């Protein structure tokens, strides 16, 4: 019984991470944080999005354990909790690129 619940918990964690990656803004935030820690205001400037939007997405990413927040005086710096998430995103992009190439070949054939 315990093995089943552990398996279910792992599947749920997997689904939670995937749901966190289901928004383009959150993916852009992750790629931005891969370059280094940033504050909300730095992300707002870099991604040209509103502060409430960035804050809302950071909250989701924190809840899913993909980013961490570190208070530095009056500001909070956000960083990736595990840089391997970028490897996973890059792998997904490679799969998408190959899929698009196959589709293009079907159209031109």
Phi and psi in degrees as GROMACS dihedral restraints (atoms count N, CA, C in turn):
[ dihedral_restraints ]
;  ai    aj    ak    al  type     phi  dphi    fc
    3     4     5     6     1   -65.1    20    10
    4     5     6     7     1   -37.6    20    10
    6     7     8     9     1   -61.4    20    10
    7     8     9    10     1   -41.1    20    10
    9    10    11    12     1   -63.4    20    10
   10    11    12    13     1   -44.4    20    10
   12    13    14    15     1   -67.5    20    10
   13    14    15    16     1   -34.6    20    10
   15    16    17    18     1   -65.3    20    10
   16    17    18    19     1   -43.1    20    10
   18    19    20    21     1   -61.6    20    10
   19    20    21    22     1   -43.5    20    10
   21    22    23    24     1   -63.3    20    10
   22    23    24    25     1   -39.8    20    10
   24    25    26    27     1   -64.6    20    10
   25    26    27    28     1   -41.0    20    10
   27    28    29    30     1   -63.6    20    10
   28    29    30    31     1   -43.0    20    10
   30    31    32    33     1   -62.5    20    10
   31    32    33    34     1   -39.2    20    10
   33    34    35    36     1   -66.7    20    10
   34    35    36    37     1   -42.5    20    10
   36    37    38    39     1   -61.7    20    10
   37    38    39    40     1   -40.8    20    10
   39    40    41    42     1   -60.7    20    10
   40    41    42    43     1   -47.0    20    10
   42    43    44    45     1   -62.7    20    10
   43    44    45    46     1   -38.8    20    10
   45    46    47    48     1   -62.4    20    10
   46    47    48    49     1   -43.3    20    10
   48    49    50    51     1   -65.4    20    10
   49    50    51    52     1   -44.1    20    10
   51    52    53    54     1   -61.7    20    10
   52    53    54    55     1   -38.8    20    10
   54    55    56    57     1   -66.2    20    10
   55    56    57    58     1   -32.8    20    10
   57    58    59    60     1   -67.5    20    10
   58    59    60    61     1   -27.5    20    10
   60    61    62    63     1   -89.1    20    10
   61    62    63    64     1     2.3    20    10
   63    64    65    66     1   -84.5    20    10
   64    65    66    67     1    12.6    20    10
   66    67    68    69     1  -130.3    20    10
   67    68    69    70     1   129.1    20    10
   69    70    71    72     1   -58.0    20    10
   70    71    72    73     1   -36.4    20    10
   72    73    74    75     1   -64.4    20    10
   73    74    75    76     1   -40.8    20    10
   75    76    77    78     1   -66.2    20    10
   76    77    78    79     1   -37.2    20    10
   78    79    80    81     1   -63.6    20    10
   79    80    81    82     1   -43.1    20    10
   81    82    83    84     1   -62.6    20    10
   82    83    84    85     1   -38.8    20    10
   84    85    86    87     1   -61.6    20    10
   85    86    87    88     1   -45.4    20    10
   87    88    89    90     1   -61.2    20    10
   88    89    90    91     1   -45.2    20    10
   90    91    92    93     1   -63.0    20    10
   91    92    93    94     1   -38.2    20    10
   93    94    95    96     1   -63.8    20    10
   94    95    96    97     1   -43.6    20    10
   96    97    98    99     1   -69.9    20    10
   97    98    99   100     1   -21.0    20    10
   99   100   101   102     1   -65.5    20    10
  100   101   102   103     1   -24.0    20    10
  102   103   104   105     1   -81.3    20    10
  103   104   105   106     1   -16.1    20    10
  105   106   107   108     1   149.3    20    10
  106   107   108   109     1   162.4    20    10
  108   109   110   111     1   -59.4    20    10
  109   110   111   112     1   148.3    20    10
  111   112   113   114     1  -145.9    20    10
  112   113   114   115     1   154.9    20    10
  114   115   116   117     1   -89.3    20    10
  115   116   117   118     1   168.9    20    10
  117   118   119   120     1   -57.8    20    10
  118   119   120   121     1   -45.9    20    10
  120   121   122   123     1   -62.9    20    10
  121   122   123   124     1   -37.8    20    10
  123   124   125   126     1   -65.0    20    10
  124   125   126   127     1   -40.3    20    10
  126   127   128   129     1   -67.4    20    10
  127   128   129   130     1   -38.5    20    10
  129   130   131   132     1   -57.3    20    10
  130   131   132   133     1   -47.3    20    10
  132   133   134   135     1   -66.4    20    10
  133   134   135   136     1   -48.3    20    10
  135   136   137   138     1   -63.9    20    10
  136   137   138   139     1   -40.8    20    10
  138   139   140   141     1   -96.8    20    10
  139   140   141   142     1    -3.9    20    10
  141   142   143   144     1    53.2    20    10
  142   143   144   145     1    51.5    20    10
  144   145   146   147     1  -128.3    20    10
  145   146   147   148     1   165.1    20    10
  147   148   149   150     1   -75.5    20    10
  148   149   150   151     1   156.5    20    10
  150   151   152   153     1   -61.6    20    10
  151   152   153   154     1   -43.7    20    10
  153   154   155   156     1   -61.6    20    10
  154   155   156   157     1   -36.8    20    10
  156   157   158   159     1   -64.2    20    10
  157   158   159   160     1   -49.4    20    10
  159   160   161   162     1   -62.4    20    10
  160   161   162   163     1   -44.5    20    10
  162   163   164   165     1   -61.0    20    10
  163   164   165   166     1   -41.7    20    10
  165   166   167   168     1   -63.5    20    10
  166   167   168   169     1   -43.7    20    10
  168   169   170   171     1   -68.9    20    10
  169   170   171   172     1   -37.9    20    10
  171   172   173   174     1   -63.1    20    10
  172   173   174   175     1   -36.7    20    10
  174   175   176   177     1   -60.3    20    10
  175   176   177   178     1   -44.8    20    10
  177   178   179   180     1   -64.0    20    10
  178   179   180   181     1   -45.0    20    10
  180   181   182   183     1   -63.6    20    10
  181   182   183   184     1   -36.8    20    10
  183   184   185   186     1   -67.0    20    10
  184   185   186   187     1   -45.2    20    10
  186   187   188   189     1   -59.9    20    10
  187   188   189   190     1   -32.9    20    10
  189   190   191   192     1   -87.2    20    10
  190   191   192   193     1    -2.3    20    10
  192   193   194   195     1    79.6    20    10
  193   194   195   196     1    17.6    20    10
  195   196   197   198     1   -89.2    20    10
  196   197   198   199     1   -26.3    20    10
  198   199   200   201     1  -130.6    20    10
  199   200   201   202     1   156.3    20    10
  201   202   203   204     1  -122.5    20    10
  202   203   204   205     1   156.4    20    10
  204   205   206   207     1  -115.8    20    10
  205   206   207   208     1   134.2    20    10
  207   208   209   210     1  -129.6    20    10
  208   209   210   211     1   115.4    20    10
  210   211   212   213     1   -72.3    20    10
  211   212   213   214     1   128.7    20    10
  213   214   215   216     1  -122.6    20    10
  214   215   216   217     1    86.7    20    10
  216   217   218   219     1    69.0    20    10
  217   218   219   220     1  -120.3    20    10
  219   220   221   222     1   -90.9    20    10
  220   221   222   223     1    -7.1    20    10
  222   223   224   225     1  -107.5    20    10
  223   224   225   226     1   162.2    20    10
  225   226   227   228     1  -120.9    20    10
  226   227   228   229     1   126.7    20    10
  228   229   230   231     1  -101.0    20    10
  229   230   231   232     1   134.9    20    10
  231   232   233   234     1  -105.8    20    10
  232   233   234   235     1   144.2    20    10
  234   235   236   237     1  -147.7    20    10
  235   236   237   238     1   161.8    20    10
  237   238   239   240     1   -68.3    20    10
  238   239   240   241     1   140.0    20    10
  240   241   242   243     1   -80.6    20    10
  241   242   243   244     1   -26.9    20    10
  243   244   245   246     1  -150.7    20    10
  244   245   246   247     1   113.7    20    10
  246   247   248   249     1   -64.5    20    10
  247   248   249   250     1   -13.1    20    10
  249   250   251   252     1   -65.3    20    10
  250   251   252   253     1   -17.5    20    10
  252   253   254   255     1   -62.1    20    10
  253   254   255   256     1   -32.6    20    10
  255   256   257   258     1   -68.9    20    10
  256   257   258   259     1   -38.1    20    10
  258   259   260   261     1   -59.4    20    10
  259   260   261   262     1   -42.6    20    10
  261   262   263   264     1   -64.2    20    10
  262   263   264   265     1   -43.3    20    10
  264   265   266   267     1   -63.9    20    10
  265   266   267   268     1   -40.5    20    10
  267   268   269   270     1   -64.2    20    10
  268   269   270   271     1   -37.8    20    10
  270   271   272   273     1   -64.4    20    10
  271   272   273   274     1   -43.4    20    10
  273   274   275   276     1   -61.2    20    10
  274   275   276   277     1   -40.5    20    10
  276   277   278   279     1   -63.9    20    10
  277   278   279   280     1   -37.8    20    10
  279   280   281   282     1   -64.5    20    10
  280   281   282   283     1   -41.2    20    10
  282   283   284   285     1   -62.3    20    10
  283   284   285   286     1   -44.5    20    10
  285   286   287   288     1   -62.5    20    10
  286   287   288   289     1   -43.5    20    10
  288   289   290   291     1   -59.8    20    10
  289   290   291   292     1   -45.0    20    10
  291   292   293   294     1   -65.0    20    10
  292   293   294   295     1   -39.2    20    10
  294   295   296   297     1   -63.7    20    10
  295   296   297   298     1   -43.6    20    10
  297   298   299   300     1   -63.3    20    10
  298   299   300   301     1   -38.6    20    10
  300   301   302   303     1   -64.8    20    10
  301   302   303   304     1   -41.9    20    10
  303   304   305   306     1   -62.7    20    10
  304   305   306   307     1   -42.9    20    10
  306   307   308   309     1   -63.1    20    10
  307   308   309   310     1   -41.7    20    10
  309   310   311   312     1   -63.1    20    10
  310   311   312   313     1   -38.9    20    10
  312   313   314   315     1   -65.9    20    10
  313   314   315   316     1   -36.6    20    10
  315   316   317   318     1   -65.9    20    10
  316   317   318   319     1   -36.8    20    10
  318   319   320   321     1   -71.4    20    10
  319   320   321   322     1   -39.8    20    10
  321   322   323   324     1   -83.1    20    10
  322   323   324   325     1    -9.9    20    10
